[in-house]
């Protein structure tokens, strides 16, 4: 494939990664690698409005365009199609102001490729395009090739195919617009002056979760060994399950009580994070706090690229099964990860973190 990077001179690049907290965090280095490989690159990123705070103020994104997904859905379902058409036209006009030379769809879905097509870019490249999105791009690049053990492997492969460097992979998360003191008051939790571990136990996919009794056990043992309080974060749908953990351990249950920027700041100030394959866990890597990620039916990476992070993943004959478990909902791959294994991995991470603190 002809290298786009080597022929780029003062060109305008559009990146589309609309949603999913984890993938926005993991793919964020794309902006810096595109921007710094060649001078005079103007970079625009399209993102869903609710996730825009994650990339707000990114030093290498010249223009962040939020998309109000829910408004478009509401207009469509309520039959206000002319109003929706007007919204689409305004977005089209906004995109075409930049006269993009290349548009990259990092999501590979119909909705994301729609924005690359709407931009009018001459070259439109989709990553792992599906749902018919390949009709709206000029070229598709596979997600399934490259060094899949690395975090962000699919995005790294895309960049390498376009002639761009794929390292250093330095993830970015925007600091909250509000101060830590302000957020602490809103949550009634003075986390700026506390030492605590964050638990991120929840994900929409049941098979990716770890047994509740295991969370309870490691919460008690971490408190006893490292004198860390436990803070649980996640979406409102998991508040009852979080109560089961908190009730048995005295953990601070903030599930369903935080905004995105509040959860970001809580993770940023944590002494430790333990989580499953969810966006909050990826944030632990980005902030370089000691992080243990528990993966089972999906293994997005087995190497985070930093010494303060460890991934626990038991390779089985059926893994990764992703959305097609064959274990009759026993979720053996997650059940086989025992609390003792997590705690044994934790000890060297905490030692490394303590050494960094000294220096």
C-alpha positions in Angstrom: 0.0 0.0 0.0 1.3 3.5 -0.9 2.5 5.3 2.2 0.2 8.2 3.0 2.6 9.5 5.7 5.4 10.0 3.2 3.3 12.0 0.8 1.5 14.1 3.4 2.3 17.9 3.2 0.1 20.4 5.1 -2.8 18.1 5.0 -6.0 17.8 7.0 -6.8 14.5 8.8 -10.1 13.4 10.2 -10.3 10.7 12.9 -13.6 9.1 13.9 -13.8 7.2 17.1 -17.3 8.0 18.4 -17.7 6.0 21.6 -16.8 3.3 24.1 -14.7 4.7 26.9 -12.0 2.0 26.7 -11.4 2.3 23.0 -11.3 6.1 23.1 -8.6 5.9 25.8 -6.6 3.1 24.1 -6.8 4.8 20.7 -5.9 8.3 21.9 -2.2 7.9 21.0 -3.2 7.9 17.3 -3.6 11.7 17.5 -0.1 12.3 18.7 1.5 9.8 16.3 -0.3 11.4 13.3 0.4 14.9 14.4 4.1 14.6 15.1 5.2 12.4 12.3 4.8 15.3 9.8 4.6 19.0 10.3 1.6 21.1 9.5 -0.9 18.3 10.0 -4.3 19.6 11.1 -6.2 17.0 13.0 -9.9 16.7 13.8 -11.5 14.1 16.0 -15.3 13.2 15.9 -16.6 11.8 19.2 -19.9 11.3 20.9 -20.8 14.2 23.2 -20.9 12.2 26.4 -17.3 11.0 25.9 -15.9 14.4 24.7 -14.5 15.2 28.2 -12.0 12.4 27.8 -10.2 14.2 24.9 -11.0 17.8 25.8 -7.8 19.8 25.5 -5.8 17.1 23.9 -2.6 18.9 22.8 -2.5 17.2 19.4 -6.2 17.5 18.4 -6.8 20.8 16.7 -10.5 20.4 16.5 -12.8 18.1 18.6 -16.3 17.7 17.1 -18.8 16.2 19.5 -21.8 14.3 18.1 -25.0 14.4 20.1 -26.0 10.8 19.4 -29.0 10.7 21.6 -30.5 13.8 20.0 -30.3 12.2 16.6 -31.9 9.1 17.9 -34.7 11.0 19.5 -35.4 13.0 16.3 -35.5 9.8 14.3 -37.8 7.8 16.7 -40.1 10.8 17.1 -40.5 11.1 13.4 -38.9 14.5 13.2 -37.0 13.6 10.1 -36.7 17.0 8.5 -35.1 18.3 11.7 -32.8 15.4 11.7 -31.9 16.0 8.1 -31.1 19.6 9.1 -28.8 18.3 11.8 -27.0 16.0 9.3 -26.6 18.9 6.9 -25.1 21.1 9.6 -22.7 18.4 10.5 -21.7 17.9 6.9 -21.1 21.6 6.5 -19.0 21.6 9.7 -16.9 18.7 8.5 -16.3 20.0 5.0 -15.0 23.3 6.2 -11.6 21.5 6.6 -11.4 19.9 3.2 -10.0 16.6 4.6 -7.4 14.8 2.7 -7.9 11.6 4.6 -10.5 10.3 7.1 -9.8 7.3 9.4 -12.7 5.4 10.9 -11.2 3.7 14.0 -14.5 2.1 14.9 -15.5 0.3 11.7 -19.2 0.6 12.2 -21.9 2.0 9.8 -22.5 5.0 12.1 -18.8 5.9 12.3 -18.0 5.4 8.6 -21.0 7.7 7.9 -19.0 10.6 9.3 -16.0 9.8 7.1 -18.3 9.7 4.1 -20.0 12.9 5.2 -16.7 14.7 5.4 -16.1 14.3 1.7 -12.5 13.1 2.2 -10.9 11.7 -0.9 -9.3 8.8 1.1 -11.5 7.1 3.6 -10.1 4.2 5.5 -12.0 1.9 7.8 -10.5 -0.3 10.5 -12.2 -3.7 10.4 -15.2 -2.3 8.7 -18.5 -4.2 9.2 -22.3 -3.6 9.2 -22.0 -2.5 5.6 -19.6 0.4 6.5 -17.2 -0.8 3.9 -19.5 0.7 1.3 -18.7 4.2 2.7 -15.0 3.9 2.8 -12.4 3.6 0.0 -10.3 1.0 1.8 -10.6 -1.4 4.8 -7.7 -2.5 7.0 -8.1 -5.7 9.1 -8.2 -5.6 12.9 -6.9 -9.1 13.1 -3.3 -8.6 12.0 -0.4 -7.3 13.9 1.1 -7.8 17.4 -2.1 -8.6 19.2 -0.5 -8.9 22.6 0.1 -5.1 22.8 -2.4 -2.6 24.0 -3.9 -0.8 21.0 -2.6 -3.5 18.6 -5.3 -2.8 16.0 -4.7 0.9 15.9 -0.9 0.4 15.8 -1.4 -1.9 12.8 -3.5 0.7 11.0 -0.8 3.3 11.5 2.0 1.0 10.4 0.0 0.2 7.2 -0.3 3.9 6.5 3.4 4.5 6.9 3.2 6.2 10.4 5.1 5.1 13.5 3.2 3.1 16.0 5.1 4.1 19.1 5.4 5.5 21.7 1.9 4.5 22.7 1.2 7.2 25.3 -2.5 7.3 26.2 -4.2 10.6 27.0 -7.1 11.4 29.3 -8.1 15.0 29.8 -8.0 16.3 33.4 -11.4 17.2 34.8 -12.5 20.8 34.3 -13.4 21.0 38.0 -11.0 20.8 40.8 -10.5 17.8 43.0 -11.8 19.7 46.0 -15.0 20.6 44.1 -15.6 17.0 43.0 -14.8 15.7 46.5 -17.5 17.9 48.0 -20.0 16.8 45.4 -19.4 13.1 46.2 -18.9 13.7 49.9 -15.6 11.8 49.7 -12.2 13.5 50.3 -10.3 11.2 47.9 -7.6 13.9 47.4 -6.3 13.1 50.9 -7.0 9.4 51.0 -5.1 6.2 50.0 -7.5 3.8 48.3 -7.8 1.1 45.7 -10.4 1.4 42.9 -12.4 -1.6 41.9 -13.9 -1.6 38.4 -15.8 -4.9 38.5 -18.6 -4.2 36.0 -19.1 -4.5 32.3 -22.2 -4.9 30.2 -21.2 -8.5 29.3 -21.8 -10.9 32.1 -19.2 -13.4 31.0 -16.4 -10.8 31.5 -17.2 -10.3 35.3 -15.3 -11.8 38.2 -17.2 -13.6 41.1 -18.5 -11.2 43.8 -17.0 -13.3 46.6 -13.6 -12.8 45.0 -14.0 -9.0 45.1 -15.0 -9.2 48.7 -12.0 -11.3 49.6 -9.4 -9.1 47.9 -11.0 -5.9 49.3 -10.5 -7.2 52.8 -7.0 -8.5 52.2 -5.8 -5.4 50.5 -7.2 -3.3 53.4 -5.4 -5.5 55.9 -2.1 -5.7 54.0 -1.8 -2.2 52.4 -4.2 -0.2 54.6 -6.1 1.0 51.5 -9.8 1.8 51.5 -11.8 0.3 48.6 -13.8 2.5 46.2 -16.1 0.9 43.7 -17.0 2.7 40.5 -19.3 1.7 37.6 -22.7 2.4 36.0 -26.0 2.7 37.7 -27.2 -0.7 36.5 -24.7 -2.4 38.8 -25.5 -0.5 42.1 -27.2 -3.6 43.7 -24.2 -5.8 43.0 -21.8 -3.2 44.3 -23.8 -3.1 47.5 -23.1 -6.8 48.0 -19.3 -6.0 47.8 -19.6 -2.9 49.9 -21.8 -4.5 52.5 -19.3 -7.2 53.3 -16.2 -5.1 53.2 -17.0 -1.6 54.2 -16.1 -0.3 50.7 -17.1 3.1 49.5 -19.8 2.4 46.8 -19.8 5.2 44.2 -21.4 3.0 41.5 -24.0 5.1 39.6 -23.0 8.2 41.6 -20.2 9.7 39.5 -20.1 11.6 36.3 -17.4 10.7 33.8 -15.0 13.4 34.9 -15.5 12.5 38.5 -14.6 8.8 37.9 -11.5 9.9 35.9 -10.3 12.0 38.8 -10.9 9.3 41.3 -8.9 6.8 39.2 -6.2 9.5 38.7 -5.6 9.8 42.5 -5.9 6.1 43.3 -3.0 4.0 44.8 -4.1 0.9 42.9 -6.8 -0.3 40.5 -8.2 -3.8 39.9 -10.7 -4.2 37.1 -12.1 -6.4 34.4 -12.1 -5.6 30.7 -13.7 -2.2 31.0 -12.8 1.4 30.1 -12.0 2.3 33.7 -9.4 -0.4 33.8 -7.7 1.0 30.7 -7.5 4.4 32.5 -5.4 2.8 35.2 -2.7 2.0 32.5 -3.0 5.5 31.1 -2.4 7.2 34.5 0.4 4.7 35.3 -1.0 3.7 38.6 -0.5 0.1 39.7 -3.2 -1.8 37.7 -4.3 -5.4 37.5 -6.6 -6.2 34.6 -8.6 -9.5 34.7 -9.4 -10.8 31.3 -11.3 -13.9 30.3 -13.7 -14.3 27.3 -12.0 -11.4 25.6 -8.3 -10.5 25.7 -7.8 -7.1 24.1 -4.1 -7.2 25.0 -1.8 -9.1 27.3 0.8 -6.5 27.6 0.1 -2.9 28.6 3.6 -1.6 27.9 4.3 -0.2 31.4 5.8 -1.9 34.4 3.1 -0.7 36.7 0.4 -2.8 35.0 -0.2 -6.6 34.9 -2.8 -8.5 32.9 -4.1 -11.8 34.2 -5.5 -14.0 31.5 -5.8 -17.8 31.5 -5.6 -19.2 28.0 -8.1 -22.0 27.5 -9.1 -24.1 24.5 -12.2 -22.0 24.1 -10.7 -18.6 24.6 -11.1 -15.9 23.7 -14.8 -16.8 23.1 -15.8 -13.2 23.0 -19.6 -13.2 22.7 -20.0 -17.0 22.1 -19.3 -18.8 25.4 -19.2 -22.6 25.2 -19.1 -23.2 29.0 -22.9 -23.1 29.7 -22.5 -19.8 31.4 -20.0 -21.0 34.0 -17.4 -18.5 32.7 -14.6 -20.8 33.7 -11.9 -18.5 32.4 -12.9 -15.8 34.9 -13.7 -18.3 37.8 -10.2 -19.8 37.5 -8.6 -16.5 38.4 -8.2 -16.8 42.1 -7.8 -14.0 44.7 -4.4 -15.4 45.7 -3.2 -15.0 42.1 -4.3 -11.3 42.1 -2.7 -10.6 45.4 0.6 -12.3 44.4 0.7 -10.1 41.3 -0.1 -7.0 43.4 3.0 -7.2 45.6 5.6 -6.3 42.9 3.4 -3.6 41.4 3.1 -1.8 44.8 6.8 -2.1 45.3 7.5 -0.5 41.9 5.0 2.3 42.7 6.7 2.9 46.0 10.1 3.3 44.3 8.7 5.8 41.9 7.2 7.8 44.7 10.6 8.0 46.4 12.2 9.4 43.3 
